[in-house]
Amino acid sequence: MEFRLSAGGANYAIEHVTTNVMRNRRNEAVAMHRHPVFHLIYVLEGKGKVTVGGTETTAAPGLLYIINPNVPHSFLFGDGEPLTDLECTFRLLDEREEPAEVDFFDLIETSRGRRLPEAFRSQPIRVPARMKPLLTEGFERVLEAYRSPLPRGGLALAVADLLSRAEAVALGVGREEEEPLDSSEALIESVKQFLQANRGRPVTLGETADFAHMTPNSLCRAFKERTGETPMGYLQAARMREAEKLLALTDLPVYTIAEKLGYEEPSYFARVFRRTTGESPQAFRKRLLAGNRIK
């Protein structure tokens, strides 16, 4: 069975077109055009100009452009300074396998029941520093799937993962514009991002507390009040979610996945995974393949 994205009360197949790191682009102009695809463009370095609809903006590092299908757009990459960006292009196909002309922001508002800033529809989103690693990793995951001999379903899952990260960025920025985080909530969010960014290596509670400029006991108390779990519990849950994705999207050996997630002993990783999911990493992967959930 092909993976399908459920959004806005409908189910869509994801058809990946291309994902690339575009380096050192200088004075590359693309005239105004439209087509039935989504573009996610994240600027890493340099400057340029991007027009979406009738709005021209200056491209700069840290900006995320989300361009919906058939919205007119044009580019000037490397306007006076070479530009490097990450780009992902894909289509959503409806049940008739026809390109769906849906709006990314409408889907978020429908599924989350929240209004987003109107400017998101024609202007880029300035990605907060705390969320940059999350978004960059999403693009890298698609690149890894695109370059590997994974089946189509694995690539679709990687694009869906990138979309969920872009949604998290949009919701996070929209919330900050509507209602700035108080200092304690902002601190807990920064600790979450620290743990997410460092989940690939052994991280201790003491190190996390030092990052937050708190004692370990104070951090645990504050973190649990906000999230309902401890910092290390949050880290373990994040690692297990990542483990499930790596088992589903790659053919990496279990011991390599354990290393990528900061576990020095693969056997300990396997025990934690079984305790969390109810099955071993090998059984989890075998079940996905046997059920044809990845094609």
N, C-alpha and C positions, 0 to 999 in steps of 0.2 A: 504494500500500500504506500502511495506517495505521500510524503510529508506535506501537510497543508497548514497555512497560517489562518487562525481564527481571529477575525477582527471585525468590529462593527456589525456583528450579527451575520457575517458571511464567512465563507472559507475560500482561501486563495492558495493556489500553487505559486511558489516562488521560482521564477526563471532568472537565474543569474546571467548577466551579460558579460561584465568584465570588472575586475578590481585591480588597481595598480597604484604604485608609488610613482608619481610624476615629479622628476627631479630637475631643478635648475631650469625651469621654463622661462624663457626671456622673449618678450614681445610676441607671444603666440596669441593671435586673435581668432576667435570663432564667432561668425556673424549670428545674428538673432535667428533662432530656429526653435522648433518644438518637435517632440516625439513621445510615444506612449511608454516612457520609462521613468523610473525614479533615479535621481542623482543624489548621492551623499558625497559631499566634497568637504574635506577637513584640511584647512591650510596649516602647514607646519612652519614654513619660512617664506620670507619675501613679501612682495606686494603685487597687486593686480586690481582689476575692476571686474565686477560681476553684475549683470543686469538680470533681474528676475521679474517677469511681468513688465511693468514700466518703471521699476525702481532700480537705480544704479547704486552700488555700494563699493567701498574700497576693501578689497580682500587683504587680510592681514593675519599673522599667526594667531591661532587659537579660535578662529571663526569656523563654524560649521554651517554649510549651506545644505538645505534640504529642498530639492526641487521636485515638485510633483509632476505626474505625467501630463504632457501637452500644455504645460505652462511655458510661454515664450521665454527664452533666456539667451544670453550671449556672454562671452568671456574675453578678457584680455589678461592673459597670464604673464607675469614678469614685467609689470609696468614700471620701468626704471630700476628694478631690483629683482633678480632671479627668484622665481617662486617655486616652492616644493609643496606638494599636497598629496593627500590620500583620496582616492576616488573609488566609489562603488556604484555600479549601474546595474539595475535589475528591473524586472517587470513582475507585477502581480497578475495572475491569470484567474479568471472566474471559472465557474463550473463548466462553461462551454469551451474552456481553454482560450478565451479571448482576452486581450489586454484590458485590465480593469482601470478605468479612469477614476481613481479614488484619491482623496486628499489625506496625507499622513496626519495632519493636525486634526482633521475631522475625526479620524479613527481614534486618536488619543482622547479627544473630548467626549466621544460617544462611550468609549469603554471605561474611562476613568471618571466621567461625570464632572469634569472640570474645564473651565474656560482657560485657554492659553492666550498670551498677548497677541493681538492682531498683527503686530509687526513681524512675528515669526513667519508669516505667509509670504512675505516679500523681502525680508532682510535676514542676514545670517544670525545665528545664535552664538553669543560669546561664551565659550565653554569655560566654566570655572576651573581654576587650577586644580582643585581637589578631584575633578572628574576627568581631567585630561588622560591620565593613565587608563581609566576605564574605557574611554572611547577609542583610544589608540589601539588597545589590546583587541577590541572588537574588529577593527579593520585588519589587524595582523592575523586574526583567526580566519577571516575570510581569505586573505592572501595565502595562508598556509593550505587551506582546503583547495583553493583554486590551482595551486601549483602541484598538488599531490594527486596521485591516481585514485582519489576517493570517488565513490559513486555520486551521482547527482544529488541524492537525498542528503548526503553529508554536507554538501555545499549549500543547499537550501537551508539547512539547520544553522549553518554559520551565518548566513545572511539574516535569518530571523533573530539570531543572537545579537548581531550588530544593530538591527532595528530596535531591539529592546533596550540597548544601551543608549541609542539616540533618543528614545522615548524618555529614559531616565534623565538625560541631560535636559531635554525640553521641560519636563515636569519640575526638575530641580530649579532651573533658571526661572521658570514661570512663578514658582512659589516664592522665590527670593524677591522677585519684583513686586508681587502682591503683598507679601508679608515677610520682612526680613527675619531670619532665624535669630532667636535670642542667644545669648552668649553660651549657655550650657548646651543648647541643642546644636549650635555650630561646632562646639568642641567635640561632642559625640559624633557628629557627621565627619569631622576631620579624622577622628580615631578610626571610624569605619573605613575611610579611604586609605588610611595608613595600613590597616590590616589587609585590605583588598590588594593594595599595591605590593605588599611584601609576603603574600601567601605562598610564594614560590621558594621560600627559605625558612629555616627555623626561626620563629619569633617568640620571645618570652613575654610574660606579663610585665616583668620589670622594665624591659625595653619599651613596651607600649606605654607604660606609665610615665617613663622619662620623656617620651615624645609629647605626652599630654601635660607634662609638668605637674604631675599628681603622684601621690603614693599609690601603690597597687591596690590597697583596700579602698581608698577613696574613688579610684577609677572604677573598680568593680561595682561599687555601690551606685555611682552616678550612671554608669553604662546600663546596669540592670534596671534602674528606675525608668530609663528612656526606652529600652529595647526589650526588656523581659528576659535577657540572657547576659551571660558574662562575656567579656572581650574574647576570651579564648574559645568559648562556645560559639560565638559569632564567627571567629576565624575558622574553626573546624567545619561549620556549616558551609561557609564559602568554599572551602577546599573540597568538600564532598560534592557541591554543585559543579565545581570545575572538573572534578574527577569524572562525573557522569558525562559531561560534555566531551572530555578527551577520550573516554571509552567509546562514545557514540560516533565521534567525528574523525578519529584517527585510528591507525593500527599500531600505535606506540605500545611497546611491552608494558606490562603493569609496573615493573620495577622502575621504568623510565618515568611513568606518570607519577609514581610515588616521589621520585627525586624532584620532579617539576613542582610538586606541591609541598616541598619542604620536609618530607618524611625521610629520615635517614635509614629507616628499616622498612623495606617493602612489606614484611610480614605484619608489622604494626599498622601500616596503612591499610592492608587487607582486612585486619580485624576491625578497624574503625569503620571502614566502608561496609562491612557485613553488619556491624551493629547499627549503622545508620539506615541502610537500605534493606536489610534482611537477606542479602545474597552476596556472594563473593564478587570481586571485580570481573573475574573470568565468566562467571555465570550471568552477570548483568550484560556483558558484551554479547555473549552467545545467545541470550534471549532476544536481544534486539535484532541480531542477524537472522535468527530462526523465524522471527515474526515478520520479516521483510519490512521492518520499519525504516531501514536504510536501503535505498536502491541506487 
